Amino acid sequence: MAHEHAHAHEPQWLSPTQILTDEHRVIERMLNSLAKLSVKLADGQTPPEWMLAGATDFIGGFADACHHAKEEKKLFPMLATVGMPPYQGPISVMLSEHEQGRAYNREIRSASALLLSGDESARERLIGAMNGYIQLLRAHIKKEDNALFPMADRVLSEDQQAILLDQFEDVERDEIGEGTHDKYLDVVVRMEEAVAK
């Protein structure tokens, strides 16, 4: 296909599931940085506040408010119209894992604040929450990439996919605002550079 390598500014050539898959690759880059951060924490290092805040902001803003919102508010309801209800089967599992991810992020936030205030007892809590989140999301992403998204591609018509593309743009504008995507990508790059040291 001539447009196989189309860029993100040409969304008409990307399917909705391809957009979500591309976002998964960005989230995985943050998960890899979190894994390195977790090792540093276990070695007794305390990362600067911007790194911990950057991680939780990314999880809350990009992974959740942008990415998971596209799934929960747009993709899953569209799949429900073709016979995949949200209260059973794969979608109910995805929703439950999104909730688990939110709980881990709350724990990462609170343990980070305690550790930065000098409470060393929060270190293990922070490591545990980070590692839990990493494992959860890596497995979650595999399920979506390998099972749910191919299923969605099969059952959704081209018209439904076109509607979803427009709806995804609405989510980005309404949930995180124009230009915020780039801000989150910058955070990912900064984190990668910082944890490599």
Helices and strands as residue ranges (DSSP letters): G 11-13, H 16-42, H 49-58, I 59-68, H 69-69, I 70-75, H 76-81, H 89-116, H 122-143, I 144-148, H 149-155, H 158-171, I 172-176, H 180-195
